[in-house]
C-alpha cells in the first residue's frame, strides 16, 4: 500500500466516524454500531479489527432491532466504496453475521447491497483485476447463501415428497459449493494478510457445505428404493455431480496450499467415489425402473425368493446398492466426521463467536509480514 493511499484511507475512515458521531439515533441509525462497522471495514489492508467485528455481532445477537441499522450502515458503506479492502472486509463482516443464527438474518433473502460489478477505483485495473474478481465472486456466493437460508421456512409448506425436498436441498448445496470454488485468489499480488484471512473463511465454509452434501447423499442412497423413477434419476445426477466436485475440491485445495492458505492444509483428503460404483447405481436405477419398488428397510431383512427371476433381480439390485453405500460412501462420510472432530474447536469457535472472520489461524500472516503494525 502506497503512503498516500494509506493516509487517504485513514482520513476517510476518520471522517466517516466523525459523521457517525454527529448523526442522531433513530430506527435505522445507531451511531455506536455504525462506528464499529466503519472500524471493522477500515481501509487498512494489513489490519483486521476483530474487536469491533465482535461488537457488531454482539449487537446483532443481543437485539433483532439492531439488524436494521446494521443493514443501513453496511449497505451505505459498501455502495459508496471503491476500495477492494473495504469491500472484502464488508463481505467478511456480512459472512460473520450469518453465523449469528438470528432468525431475522435468516429471513433477509438477499444481500442488502450489490457488488456484482465492483471495480476498485484507487489503482489501475492491471494491478487490481484479481481483487475485483475476488470481491465479485465472494459477493455472488454470499448473496446466494442468503437466498438459500431464507428458503428454509418455505419447506414447511412444501407439498413435494420428502425425497424430492431432500434432493432439491442437495442440488442447492452443490450449487453453493460450485460458487465457493470460484472464490479464490487469481493473481500473485494477492498474497496479502487480508486475502489469506478471507480464504480461511472460505475454506471453513467449504468444509461445512461439503460435509452437509456428504451426509445428505448418504441419506438419499439409503432410501433410494422407496422413491419413484424421476427421483431416482435425480439422485443419480446428484451422485455424478458429487464425483465431479470431489475432483474439483482436490484441485482447489492443492492450489490454496501452494498459495499459502493454512486452513487448506488441515482439510481431509477428498475420497473419490469409484466410477464403477456410479455405473452400478445407474444400472440399478435403470434396471429397477419398471419394477415394483419396496422400501430399503425391506431389503435388510430375510428374503424369500420363491416366485420368479424378476423378484430375484430386485433382491440382487438391493444387495448391490447396499455394497455401494456401506463399502464406499459411508466410509467417505465418516472420514469427514473424523476430521470434523479433529477440528471441532476451530469450527465451534467460529460459530460461537458468530463469525468466520473471528477465526485466528495457527499461522499468523500478519505477525510474519508486518510485526510492527499489528498484534493479536
Residue pairs with C-beta under 8 A, 6 or more apart in sequence:
1 9
1 44
1 45
1 46
5 122
5 123
6 43
6 44
8 43
9 42
9 43
9 44
9 83
9 85
10 43
10 44
12 43
13 38
13 39
13 42
13 43
16 38
16 77
17 35
17 38
17 39
20 31
20 34
20 35
20 38
20 73
21 31
21 35
23 29
23 31
23 34
24 31
25 31
27 65
27 68
27 69
28 68
28 69
28 72
29 69
29 72
29 73
30 59
30 66
30 69
30 70
30 73
33 55
33 56
33 59
33 66
33 69
33 70
33 73
34 69
34 73
36 52
36 53
36 55
36 56
36 59
37 52
37 56
37 70
37 73
37 74
37 77
37 93
38 73
38 77
39 49
39 52
40 49
40 52
40 53
40 55
40 56
40 89
40 93
41 74
41 77
41 86
41 89
41 90
41 93
42 49
42 85
42 86
42 89
43 83
43 85
43 86
44 85
45 85
45 192
45 193
45 194
46 192
46 193
46 194
46 366
46 369
46 370
46 373
46 374
47 366
47 373
47 374
48 89
48 92
48 193
48 194
48 197
48 357
48 366
50 357
50 358
50 360
50 376
53 92
53 93
53 96
53 355
53 357
53 358
54 353
54 355
54 358
56 70
56 93
56 96
56 97
57 96
57 97
57 100
57 353
57 354
57 355
57 358
59 66
59 70
60 66
60 67
60 70
60 97
60 100
60 102
60 105
60 354
61 100
61 102
61 354
64 102
64 103
64 104
67 102
67 104
67 105
70 97
71 108
71 112
74 90
74 93
74 94
74 112
74 113
75 112
75 113
77 86
77 90
78 86
78 87
78 90
78 113
78 115
79 113
79 114
81 87
81 90
82 119
82 120
82 121
82 122
83 120
83 121
83 122
84 118
84 120
84 128
84 131
84 132
84 134
84 135
85 194
87 115
87 118
87 135
87 139
88 131
88 134
88 135
88 138
88 194
88 195
88 198
89 194
90 113
91 115
91 135
91 138
91 139
91 142
91 198
92 197
92 198
92 201
92 355
92 356
92 357
93 355
93 357
94 111
94 142
95 142
95 201
95 205
95 355
95 356
95 357
96 354
96 355
96 356
96 357
96 358
97 105
97 354
97 355
98 105
98 142
98 145
98 146
98 149
99 350
99 351
99 354
99 355
99 356
100 354
100 355
101 351
101 354
105 149
106 149
106 150
106 152
107 150
107 153
108 146
108 149
108 150
109 146
109 147
109 150
110 143
110 146
110 147
110 150
111 139
111 142
111 143
111 146
114 139
115 135
115 136
115 139
116 136
116 139
116 140
116 143
117 136
118 132
118 135
118 136
118 139
119 125
119 128
119 132
120 128
120 131
120 132
122 128
125 132
127 189
129 186
129 187
130 185
130 186
130 187
130 189
130 190
131 187
131 190
131 195
133 186
134 183
134 184
134 185
134 186
134 190
134 195
134 198
137 179
137 182
137 183
137 184
138 183
138 198
138 202
140 179
140 182
141 176
141 179
141 180
141 182
141 183
144 175
144 176
144 179
145 176
148 172
148 176
151 172
155 165
158 165
160 168
161 227
161 231
163 220
163 223
163 226
163 227
163 231
164 231
166 216
166 219
166 220
167 220
167 231
167 234
167 235
167 238
169 216
170 213
170 216
170 217
170 220
170 238
171 234
171 238
173 209
173 212
173 213
173 216
174 213
174 238
174 241
174 242
174 245
176 209
177 206
177 209
177 210
177 213
177 245
178 245
180 202
180 205
180 206
180 209
181 206
181 245
181 248
181 249
181 252
183 199
183 202
184 199
184 202
184 252
184 255
184 256
185 191
185 195
185 199
185 259
191 259
191 260
193 365
193 366
193 369
193 370
196 260
196 261
196 262
196 365
197 357
197 361
197 365
199 256
199 259
199 261
199 263
199 264
200 261
200 262
200 263
200 356
200 359
200 361
201 356
201 357
201 359
203 253
203 256
203 261
203 263
203 264
203 267
204 263
204 346
204 347
204 350
204 356
204 359
205 356
206 249
206 252
206 267
207 267
207 339
207 340
207 343
207 347
208 347
210 245
210 249
210 336
211 336
211 337
211 340
213 242
213 245
214 242
214 329
214 332
214 333
214 336
215 333
217 238
217 239
217 242
217 329
218 325
218 329
218 330
218 333
220 235
220 238
221 235
221 239
221 281
221 321
221 324
221 325
221 329
222 296
222 325
223 295
223 296
224 232
224 235
224 281
224 284
224 285
224 296
224 321
225 288
225 293
225 294
225 295
225 296
225 299
225 318
225 321
226 293
226 294
226 295
226 296
227 235
227 293
228 293
229 285
229 289
232 285
232 288
232 289
233 285
235 285
236 278
236 281
236 282
236 285
239 273
239 278
239 281
240 278
242 273
243 272
243 273
243 275
243 278
246 270
246 271
246 272
246 273
247 272
249 270
250 269
250 270
253 264
253 267
253 270
256 263
256 264
257 264
257 265
260 365
262 361
262 362
262 363
263 361
266 339
266 342
266 343
267 339
268 335
268 336
268 338
268 339
269 335
271 331
271 332
271 335
273 328
273 329
273 332
274 328
277 324
277 328
280 320
280 324
281 321
281 324
283 317
284 317
284 320
284 321
287 313
287 317
288 314
288 317
291 310
291 313
291 314
292 314
293 314
294 314
296 318
299 315
299 318
299 319
299 321
299 322
300 322
303 315
305 311
305 312
305 315
340 347
346 359
349 358
349 359
350 356
350 358
350 359
360 376
364 376
366 373
366 374
366 376
367 374
367 375
367 376
